[in-house]
Amino acid sequence: MRGWFASCFSGSAKVDTESSIKVFYGSESGTTKNLALRLRQLGAQRSVSIVVAGLETFEPTALASNGKIIFLTASYGTGGPTTNAADFHKWLAATDTLLPPFEFCVFGVGSSIYADSFNGMGKYVHARLTKRGGRAFYPLGLGDSLVDLDHDFLLWETGLWAALQAPREAHSPKADCERERHLW
Ligand SMILES: Cc1cc2nc3c(=O)[nH]c(=O)nc-3n(C[C@H](O)[C@H](O)[C@H](O)COP(=O)(O)O)c2cc1C
């Protein structure tokens, strides 16, 4: 197998990315943080440099870095943020104004015991970043710690590397025009 096809299926395929990938995590008791660190380790095996940071350090300018950004977020309360993601959650809710183009993906960590708010935060982050003009370069993943979080994460992570390798999409002039009014 060669090229893109091979990279989808080979566990050790290298991924060529323009710059290092940033992973932000929202975690209360450490599960999601550990997944972020695991992602960094899995990336290192593919020569992908991943920088891991808690969402308490998130600055909107991170979205302008021309790279692809990954969010791993646990849910608490009624599908709300972890303590370290509270400011990020507020920022997401504050306005619908479009941001300059950026690419992101989200893996939510939750438990289906909270049936009414299962992975509320992961779904919210994905929806709000899309609303703000981001493009999800890879589908939203939803991990269920009640059933098999490891399995969910590994399934999601398997296709991630090929998606990271794909070139950024061209922007539409209309969207870029609307973005001229952007606010960070
Ligand atoms: C008090 C409490 C509230 C929670 N609320 C939700 C929720 O609304 N939706 C959900 O999907 N999971 C919920 N969970 C499950 C956590 O998101 C899950 O245990 C997750 O693995 C925690 O990740 P962390 O260790 O990174 O904080 C809740 C857990 C606790 C202890």
The ligand as an SDF file (V2000), in Angstrom:
LIG
                    3D

 31 33  0  0  0  0  0  0  0  0999 V2000
  -20.4150   15.2420   38.7330 C   0  0  0  0  0  0  0  0  0  0  0  0
  -20.2510   14.7000   37.3500 C   0  0  0  0  0  0  0  0  0  0  0  0
  -21.0370   15.2100   36.3230 C   0  0  0  0  0  0  0  0  0  0  0  0
  -20.9140   14.6930   35.0190 C   0  0  0  0  0  0  0  0  0  0  0  0
  -21.7240   15.1900   34.0240 N   0  0  0  0  0  0  0  0  0  0  0  0
  -21.6460   14.6510   32.7760 C   0  0  0  0  0  0  0  0  0  0  0  0
  -22.5020   15.1110   31.7440 C   0  0  0  0  0  0  0  0  0  0  0  0
  -23.3340   16.0010   31.8920 O   0  0  0  0  0  0  0  0  0  0  0  0
  -22.3930   14.5170   30.5150 N   0  0  0  0  0  0  0  0  0  0  0  0
  -21.5120   13.5150   30.2630 C   0  0  0  0  0  0  0  0  0  0  0  0
  -21.4760   13.0130   29.1440 O   0  0  0  0  0  0  0  0  0  0  0  0
  -20.6660   13.0770   31.2330 N   0  0  0  0  0  0  0  0  0  0  0  0
  -20.7120   13.6060   32.4710 C   0  0  0  0  0  0  0  0  0  0  0  0
  -19.8750   13.1550   33.4600 N   0  0  0  0  0  0  0  0  0  0  0  0
  -18.9020   12.0940   33.1400 C   0  0  0  0  0  0  0  0  0  0  0  0
  -17.5000   12.6340   32.9070 C   0  0  0  0  0  0  0  0  0  0  0  0
  -17.4480   13.5170   31.8140 O   0  0  0  0  0  0  0  0  0  0  0  0
  -16.5620   11.4450   32.6550 C   0  0  0  0  0  0  0  0  0  0  0  0
  -16.4420   10.7050   33.8600 O   0  0  0  0  0  0  0  0  0  0  0  0
  -15.1980   11.8180   32.1440 C   0  0  0  0  0  0  0  0  0  0  0  0
  -14.4850   10.6440   31.8860 O   0  0  0  0  0  0  0  0  0  0  0  0
  -14.4310   12.6970   33.1080 C   0  0  0  0  0  0  0  0  0  0  0  0
  -13.2530   13.1290   32.4720 O   0  0  0  0  0  0  0  0  0  0  0  0
  -12.0490   13.8250   33.2460 P   0  0  0  0  0  0  0  0  0  0  0  0
  -11.4350   12.7560   34.1580 O   0  0  0  0  0  0  0  0  0  0  0  0
  -11.0930   14.2360   32.1790 O   0  0  0  0  0  0  0  0  0  0  0  0
  -12.5740   14.9670   34.0320 O   0  0  0  0  0  0  0  0  0  0  0  0
  -19.9840   13.6510   34.7540 C   0  0  0  0  0  0  0  0  0  0  0  0
  -19.1780   13.1660   35.8010 C   0  0  0  0  0  0  0  0  0  0  0  0
  -19.3150   13.6650   37.0900 C   0  0  0  0  0  0  0  0  0  0  0  0
  -18.4400   13.1030   38.1800 C   0  0  0  0  0  0  0  0  0  0  0  0
  1  2  1  0
  2  3  1  0
  2 30  2  0
  3  4  2  0
  4  5  1  0
  4 28  1  0
  5  6  2  0
  6  7  1  0
  6 13  1  0
  7  8  2  0
  7  9  1  0
  9 10  1  0
 10 11  2  0
 10 12  1  0
 12 13  2  0
 13 14  1  0
 14 15  1  0
 14 28  1  0
 15 16  1  0
 16 17  1  0
 16 18  1  0
 18 19  1  0
 18 20  1  0
 20 21  1  0
 20 22  1  0
 22 23  1  0
 23 24  1  0
 24 25  2  0
 24 26  1  0
 24 27  1  0
 28 29  2  0
 29 30  1  0
 30 31  1  0
M  END
$$$$
